[in-house]
Amino acid sequence: MDRSNDPRYNFYASPSVDELVAQQGKGPLTDPTVLLGDFWPEEEPVEEFLAALHEWRGHNRADRAA
């Protein structure tokens, strides 16, 4: 497949937002609920995740300077 003349594969091209929309065949969202994900298990409380996240980030250390 020869991509040399295709502007979508030109590293130095600077398409406008409108050109990108036209190339990708996309448009503005009309229904924001399509962005909702269904990835969180119902049986797992969010508090447990937040506690783990704080631990992973080192917020639960006794020595804050460490």
TORPA-4810 file (N, C-alpha, C, O; in nm, 3 decimals):
<nodes>
NODE_1_0.084_-0.117_0.000_0.000_0.000_0.000_0.089_0.124_0.000_0.167_0.144_0.093_M
NODE_2_0.077_0.205_-0.101_0.157_0.327_-0.113_0.087_0.441_-0.039_-0.022_0.483_-0.078_D
NODE_3_0.150_0.490_0.065_0.091_0.598_0.146_0.161_0.731_0.123_0.131_0.828_0.192_R
NODE_4_0.251_0.737_0.029_0.332_0.857_0.010_0.251_0.979_-0.031_0.289_1.092_0.001_S
NODE_5_0.141_0.959_-0.101_0.060_1.073_-0.145_-0.064_1.095_-0.060_-0.146_1.182_-0.090_N
NODE_6_-0.079_1.017_0.045_-0.197_1.028_0.132_-0.167_1.127_0.244_-0.078_1.102_0.325_D
NODE_7_-0.240_1.240_0.251_-0.210_1.341_0.354_-0.231_1.291_0.496_-0.177_1.349_0.590_P
NODE_8_-0.309_1.185_0.515_-0.329_1.132_0.650_-0.201_1.074_0.708_-0.189_1.064_0.830_R
NODE_9_-0.107_1.035_0.624_0.016_0.972_0.670_0.137_1.065_0.657_0.251_1.021_0.673_Y
NODE_10_0.113_1.191_0.628_0.221_1.289_0.617_0.252_1.343_0.756_0.170_1.411_0.817_N
NODE_11_0.370_1.311_0.806_0.410_1.354_0.940_0.409_1.506_0.954_0.381_1.558_1.062_F
NODE_12_0.440_1.577_0.849_0.453_1.721_0.855_0.324_1.795_0.821_0.322_1.918_0.822_Y
NODE_13_0.218_1.723_0.792_0.090_1.788_0.763_0.035_1.849_0.890_0.055_1.797_1.000_A
NODE_14_-0.033_1.959_0.876_-0.096_2.026_0.990_-0.243_2.050_0.957_-0.284_2.164_0.933_S
NODE_15_-0.322_1.943_0.956_-0.463_1.961_0.920_-0.539_2.037_1.027_-0.506_2.031_1.146_P
NODE_16_-0.640_2.108_0.983_-0.725_2.178_1.078_-0.818_2.077_1.145_-0.824_1.961_1.105_S
NODE_17_-0.887_2.121_1.246_-0.981_2.033_1.315_-1.089_1.987_1.218_-1.128_1.870_1.219_V
NODE_18_-1.138_2.078_1.135_-1.242_2.042_1.038_-1.191_1.937_0.939_-1.265_1.847_0.900_D
NODE_19_-1.065_1.949_0.898_-1.008_1.851_0.806_-0.995_1.714_0.874_-1.021_1.611_0.812_E
NODE_20_-0.954_1.714_1.000_-0.944_1.588_1.074_-1.080_1.521_1.089_-1.093_1.400_1.075_L
NODE_21_-1.182_1.600_1.118_-1.317_1.547_1.131_-1.362_1.485_1.000_-1.419_1.377_0.998_V
NODE_22_-1.335_1.554_0.890_-1.373_1.502_0.759_-1.297_1.374_0.726_-1.355_1.279_0.672_A
NODE_23_-1.168_1.369_0.757_-1.087_1.250_0.728_-1.133_1.129_0.810_-1.134_1.017_0.760_Q
NODE_24_-1.169_1.155_0.935_-1.202_1.045_1.024_-1.350_1.009_1.021_-1.391_0.908_1.078_Q
NODE_25_-1.430_1.092_0.955_-1.573_1.064_0.948_-1.643_1.075_1.082_-1.743_1.007_1.106_G
NODE_26_-1.593_1.158_1.168_-1.651_1.177_1.300_-1.715_1.313_1.309_-1.698_1.397_1.221_K
NODE_27_-1.787_1.334_1.416_-1.850_1.462_1.439_-1.873_1.481_1.588_-1.828_1.401_1.669_G
NODE_28_-1.941_1.587_1.623_-1.966_1.613_1.765_-2.059_1.507_1.825_-2.143_1.450_1.755_P
NODE_29_-2.042_1.482_1.953_-2.128_1.387_2.022_-2.266_1.450_2.043_-2.277_1.566_2.080_L
NODE_30_-2.367_1.372_2.018_-2.503_1.419_2.045_-2.558_1.356_2.171_-2.653_1.409_2.230_T
NODE_31_-2.500_1.244_2.213_-2.546_1.174_2.333_-2.426_1.148_2.424_-2.348_1.057_2.398_D
NODE_32_-2.410_1.227_2.530_-2.292_1.211_2.616_-2.290_1.079_2.693_-2.186_1.043_2.747_P
NODE_33_-2.401_1.007_2.699_-2.401_0.881_2.772_-2.317_0.774_2.702_-2.284_0.673_2.763_T
NODE_34_-2.281_0.794_2.576_-2.195_0.698_2.508_-2.055_0.697_2.569_-1.978_0.603_2.546_V
NODE_35_-2.021_0.799_2.645_-1.889_0.806_2.709_-1.884_0.730_2.840_-1.775_0.706_2.894_L
NODE_36_-1.999_0.692_2.893_-2.002_0.619_3.020_-1.947_0.479_3.002_-1.976_0.411_2.904_L
NODE_37_-1.868_0.438_3.097_-1.814_0.304_3.092_-1.882_0.216_3.196_-1.936_0.266_3.295_G
NODE_38_-1.880_0.089_3.174_-1.936_-0.006_3.269_-1.823_-0.101_3.309_-1.827_-0.220_3.278_D
NODE_39_-1.723_-0.046_3.379_-1.605_-0.123_3.411_-1.588_-0.148_3.560_-1.502_-0.227_3.599_F
NODE_40_-1.667_-0.082_3.644_-1.647_-0.095_3.788_-1.735_-0.208_3.840_-1.856_-0.204_3.821_W
NODE_41_-1.677_-0.308_3.908_-1.757_-0.418_3.961_-1.853_-0.367_4.070_-1.812_-0.293_4.159_P
NODE_42_-1.977_-0.407_4.063_-2.079_-0.362_4.158_-2.045_-0.401_4.301_-2.074_-0.327_4.395_E
NODE_43_-1.984_-0.519_4.318_-1.959_-0.569_4.454_-1.837_-0.506_4.519_-1.814_-0.528_4.638_E
NODE_44_-1.758_-0.428_4.447_-1.638_-0.366_4.504_-1.666_-0.220_4.538_-1.694_-0.139_4.450_E
NODE_45_-1.657_-0.186_4.666_-1.682_-0.047_4.705_-1.570_0.045_4.657_-1.453_0.007_4.654_P
NODE_46_-1.608_0.163_4.619_-1.511_0.258_4.567_-1.410_0.299_4.675_-1.298_0.338_4.643_V
NODE_47_-1.450_0.291_4.800_-1.359_0.327_4.910_-1.236_0.237_4.913_-1.126_0.284_4.944_E
NODE_48_-1.253_0.108_4.881_-1.139_0.018_4.877_-1.042_0.056_4.765_-0.920_0.050_4.782_E
NODE_49_-1.097_0.094_4.652_-1.012_0.138_4.541_-0.935_0.265_4.578_-0.815_0.275_4.552_F
NODE_50_-1.004_0.360_4.639_-0.938_0.485_4.676_-0.829_0.460_4.781_-0.724_0.523_4.776_L
NODE_51_-0.854_0.370_4.875_-0.751_0.336_4.975_-0.630_0.274_4.907_-0.517_0.309_4.939_A
NODE_52_-0.653_0.183_4.813_-0.542_0.122_4.740_-0.467_0.226_4.658_-0.344_0.224_4.652_A
NODE_53_-0.538_0.315_4.595_-0.476_0.420_4.515_-0.386_0.508_4.601_-0.275_0.541_4.560_L
NODE_54_-0.433_0.546_4.718_-0.350_0.627_4.809_-0.226_0.551_4.851_-0.117_0.608_4.863_H
NODE_55_-0.242_0.420_4.875_-0.127_0.339_4.913_-0.027_0.329_4.798_0.094_0.342_4.820_E
NODE_56_-0.075_0.305_4.677_0.012_0.294_4.559_0.089_0.423_4.536_0.205_0.420_4.494_W
NODE_57_0.025_0.534_4.563_0.090_0.665_4.541_0.179_0.705_4.656_0.247_0.808_4.649_R
NODE_58_0.181_0.627_4.764_0.269_0.655_4.876_0.214_0.754_4.975_0.290_0.808_5.055_G
NODE_59_0.084_0.779_4.971_0.025_0.876_5.064_0.008_0.820_5.204_-0.017_0.896_5.297_H
NODE_60_0.020_0.690_5.222_-0.001_0.629_5.353_0.129_0.604_5.427_0.129_0.537_5.530_N
NODE_61_0.239_0.657_5.378_0.368_0.637_5.445_0.374_0.713_5.577_0.321_0.823_5.588_R
NODE_62_0.437_0.653_5.675_0.453_0.720_5.803_0.551_0.837_5.790_0.531_0.943_5.849_A
NODE_63_0.657_0.818_5.710_0.757_0.923_5.691_0.726_0.993_5.558_0.757_0.940_5.451_D
NODE_64_0.666_1.109_5.565_0.625_1.182_5.446_0.744_1.229_5.362_0.730_1.253_5.243_R
NODE_65_0.859_1.241_5.424_0.978_1.290_5.352_1.044_1.179_5.270_1.129_1.207_5.185_A
NODE_66_1.005_1.057_5.294_1.069_0.944_5.225_1.031_0.940_5.078_1.076_0.852_5.005_A
</nodes>
